[in-house]
Amino acid sequence: MLRLREAVVVEGKHDAVRLAQVVDAPIVTTNGFRIFKDKEQMAYLRRLATVRGLVILTDSDAAGFVIRRHLSGSIPPEQIKQAYAPSIAGKEKRKAHPSKEGLLGVEGIDPAELETALRRAGVTIEGEECPRTVPWMSKARLFSDGLSGGTDSARRRERLLAALDLPSYLSANRLIEVLNLTVSEEEYLSLLKNI
């Protein structure tokens, strides 16, 4: 079990139950879209972000990204780490039908996959040294590598995201952040050859 310095934000109570199998840290739910109107919960999240830092871990569907964008726009970026659940087709055991997009939510993701997602986000784990990374990816490089601004860039970026087990909703700016935090330049170049 990972003992985290940061608090983790998920969408619902079932997500929190699954995540509690992986981390020893405060886990806070947004209660889905209720976070847009719940001023007290938002104030609590801002306070946690200031004191501990936040890790946002929402589902990899469109709704999860709407919530992620709302939180990212409401809390200073230096207080947030972005963890991305992999886009895995399927249905949670407790549900009769798959989600609208047919993807597993955080509650349906294997605990080992969630640990990987948190580590990729650069969480601070008690008892482990936090590696410092030197940013190597930039907007200009993303453009020159054909992953933004070109006629085929969206498809290429989508293929790269799939190779990294990241949601296809990830924007170019978020991709830069994820690459700088979780992938070496050598790994990136290898992946780029295959897309």
RAFEN-V470985 format. One record per backbone hydrogen bond with DSSP energy under -0.5 kcal/mol. NH is the residue of the N-H (numbers start at 0). CO is the residue of the C=O. If there is no record, write none. Layout:
nh:NH co:CO
nh:NH co:CO
This chain:
nh:1 co:21
nh:3 co:1
nh:3 co:23
nh:4 co:123
nh:6 co:52
nh:7 co:25
nh:8 co:54
nh:9 co:7
nh:9 co:27
nh:15 co:11
nh:16 co:12
nh:17 co:13
nh:18 co:14
nh:19 co:15
nh:20 co:17
nh:21 co:18
nh:22 co:18
nh:23 co:1
nh:24 co:22
nh:27 co:7
nh:29 co:9
nh:30 co:10
nh:31 co:10
nh:33 co:30
nh:34 co:29
nh:34 co:31
nh:35 co:32
nh:36 co:33
nh:37 co:33
nh:38 co:36
nh:41 co:37
nh:42 co:38
nh:43 co:39
nh:44 co:40
nh:45 co:41
nh:46 co:42
nh:47 co:43
nh:48 co:44
nh:49 co:45
nh:50 co:46
nh:51 co:47
nh:52 co:47
nh:53 co:78
nh:54 co:6
nh:55 co:53
nh:55 co:80
nh:56 co:8
nh:56 co:54
nh:59 co:103
nh:64 co:60
nh:65 co:61
nh:66 co:62
nh:67 co:63
nh:68 co:64
nh:69 co:65
nh:70 co:66
nh:71 co:67
nh:72 co:68
nh:73 co:69
nh:73 co:70
nh:74 co:70
nh:78 co:75
nh:79 co:76
nh:80 co:53
nh:82 co:55
nh:82 co:80
nh:84 co:57
nh:84 co:82
nh:87 co:85
nh:89 co:101
nh:94 co:91
nh:101 co:98
nh:103 co:87
nh:107 co:104
nh:108 co:104
nh:108 co:105
nh:112 co:109
nh:113 co:109
nh:114 co:110
nh:115 co:111
nh:116 co:112
nh:117 co:113
nh:118 co:114
nh:119 co:115
nh:120 co:116
nh:121 co:118
nh:122 co:117
nh:124 co:122
nh:125 co:2
nh:125 co:123
nh:127 co:124
nh:130 co:128
nh:134 co:132
nh:141 co:137
nh:142 co:138
nh:143 co:139
nh:144 co:140
nh:145 co:142
nh:146 co:141
nh:147 co:141
nh:152 co:149
nh:155 co:151
nh:156 co:152
nh:157 co:153
nh:158 co:154
nh:159 co:155
nh:160 co:156
nh:161 co:157
nh:162 co:158
nh:163 co:159
nh:164 co:161
nh:165 co:160
nh:169 co:166
nh:174 co:170
nh:175 co:171
nh:176 co:172
nh:177 co:173
nh:178 co:174
nh:179 co:175
nh:180 co:176
nh:181 co:177
nh:182 co:178
nh:187 co:183
nh:188 co:184
nh:189 co:185
nh:190 co:186
nh:191 co:187
nh:192 co:188
nh:193 co:189
nh:193 co:190
nh:194 co:191
